[in-house]
């Protein structure tokens, strides 16, 4: 592996201003991102009481079916004895979802290692699996690169209900068929069979999206001791019981604080990332695995259709006695994390940074403190064959992202077109038109009204000339297919669908090329959370 970093234009204004320390953002976050902040936050956490023993036990219970590595055991013991954590999370996507899920986990692990050294205390990495999420269309697919085209590979079986990832049963035969197709798309390498068989083995032991995701993540990061926690795990819900009560009792104040803060964020020029409303309860009610978003309406808590209707006392009773029937949303999840986990820092993407910016005052309502926000690492992986093509055409990754490969491809195609054939076709077409005009003039003199038929014949000949022209172009492109495909290969590998690679492909595509140790080797690189875009040459 070879590591470098490049400066990419930051299209996200809030992220750019966060890294630059723009004073406009001071009122939206408790801490700036620096060493002093980590020391201050650490001292704050050590002055508070957290249920570390119970939390460690719950995580252990969740992870035991997947196998707890020696390193994970060390981290569980450290957490039990009072260690604080770096936390990040993601939805339970097929084959771990896009690469940025892996980049988040790597960010969490390396930041925990870094701060363990700087603070002189063990910091543990925790990955929060968003198993309570019900938007399965966001997690039921992945993308592959097949013959110069991006293919969306979808697990199509799904319930019409808004069931959570942690309660949605997998149709294993269908998912196994999908995984087989995905690996076929990758192409056979020396690593394909071992990777495929491991995926199928983990699938056979899984019942839900969340379990399959967690098993794969546990396998990929076992040497790093990454701790995994499902947000919808029932024992964890029991730990959250008193905190649900607190959020319900202060529900309106939380909603008002978020609405007001988001309005301030909008006036500062950063938009409205969560579209908060005063009547949002910011909690879901769970019934038979399906989530219903609650709103406050006339002293009642209801979903949008009125199917679920609860009084305040009923909702409090559920929180106390059946907390597994409640679920957090984008607002209350960070608050719940703060109440249940000693969070030194939260690692998130640009979108998460935006919605966290609306929550500082909501933390204050609950007498909590917002943790340090650490933007996750951004990484592009470059295979050797792509690196060779970049060298051949003297292109950089920035060139690819700026569209230069597309431009050179079009320029090349123009340069190889058969100009002489095109001229001859145009001449033939013009000659035929002139002959038709002569024929039409003659028929008119003879008072033979055949103009509609003549026009129809002319259009037919034009279509035939157009068809022949396209066929010539196609044969020319086939003749020069190798060069044209090379431009496509660079574009699809580094900037697919005009998007960062990390938002499209999953890690197994690269492990199939590099080998099963890819994740371990990434974690061994001297990466750090910073305003950089890392490029890793495999």
Helices and strands as residue ranges (DSSP letters): E 2-6, H 13-20, G 23-28, H 35-46, H 52-63, G 64-66, H 70-80, E 84-90, G 94-96, H 99-119, E 123-129, G 136-138, E 141-146, E 149-154, H 172-186, H 192-204, H 209-220, E 227-230, H 234-249, H 251-267, E 280-287, E 290-297, E 300-302, E 309-311, H 312-321, G 323-325, E 326-328, H 332-340, E 343-348, H 350-356, H 360-365, E 372-375, E 378-382, H 384-392, H 397-401, H 404-416, H 419-445, H 451-479, H 481-494, G 496-498, G 501-503, H 508-514, H 518-523, E 533-537
